[in-house]
Amino acid sequence: MPDKMSRESKFNLWGWFLFLICAVLFVTSAVKNGDILYLIGSIVFLVACLIFILPLLIKRIKDEDD
């Protein structure tokens, strides 16, 4: 079965996964350095990335079911 996900969607998904990796590294760095403001900002960034990636993942799962 051919992959129904467009090339643009794949790039978007990979981009958001890279943002997630960055967010996790930012959180790790903030914890290591004990910087609470940096930690809060990093967690907000991580949550925002998850919010943006969720619709892409839901669409991909839905397309695989069809």
Secondary structure, DSSP 4 states (H G I P E B T S, - for coil): ----S-HHHHHHHHHHHHHHHHHHHHHHHHHHHT-HHHHHHHHHHHHHHHHHHHHHHHHHHHHHH-
